[in-house]
């Protein structure tokens, strides 16, 4: 799971979830989050995954 700044978020929304193969990405409309915040959230998420504190389970219940 990652966070990205995106120009593709619809005007009437600030954050949308998008699936990529094997990953969930939170897209935040530009101007509503700083790059520093994105970097910090992604670093914390990487730690959670690396330490086994967060697991993604897709439809077949197998951990990713």
N, C-alpha and C positions, 0 to 999 in steps of 0.2 A: 504494500500500500504506500503510495507516494502522493505528494501534493505538488501541483504545478500551477504556474500562472498561465492563463490562456486567454487569447482573444476570441476563442470560439464559443465561450459561454453566452447563452442567449441574454439579451438586454434585460429581460424581466427576471433574471436569476443572478445570484452571486456565486453559488457553488453548485456544481453538478458532479455526479459520480460517473466515471467512464470505465468500462472494462477493456483491458487489453489482454492478449493471450497470457493467462496465468497471473494477471495482476489487476488490482483495482487502483485507479488513479482519481484523486479528487482534483478537479479543475476549478480554479478560483479566478473570477474575472479580474483582469488587470485593474489596478487602482484600489483593490479591496484587501490586499495582503502585500507585505513587503517581501523582497527576496530573502532578507535575513530571517524572517519568520518561516518561510518555505524551507530554507536550509536547515533551520533548527528542528522543525517538525520532522523532516525527512531523516535527519541524523538520529533523533530519538526513536523513530520508527525502526530504523536499521538496527539499533541496539535491542529493541524489543524482539525483533525477529531473530537476531543472532543469539540472544540469550534464551530463546525458546519460550518467551513470555507471551508471544502472539503467534497464532497459526491461522492461515487461510484455509478454509474448507470449501471446496467447490462442490457442485451437485452430487458427486459420488462419495462424499464423506471422507475422502482421502486427504490427509494434510499436504499442503504445498510448501 
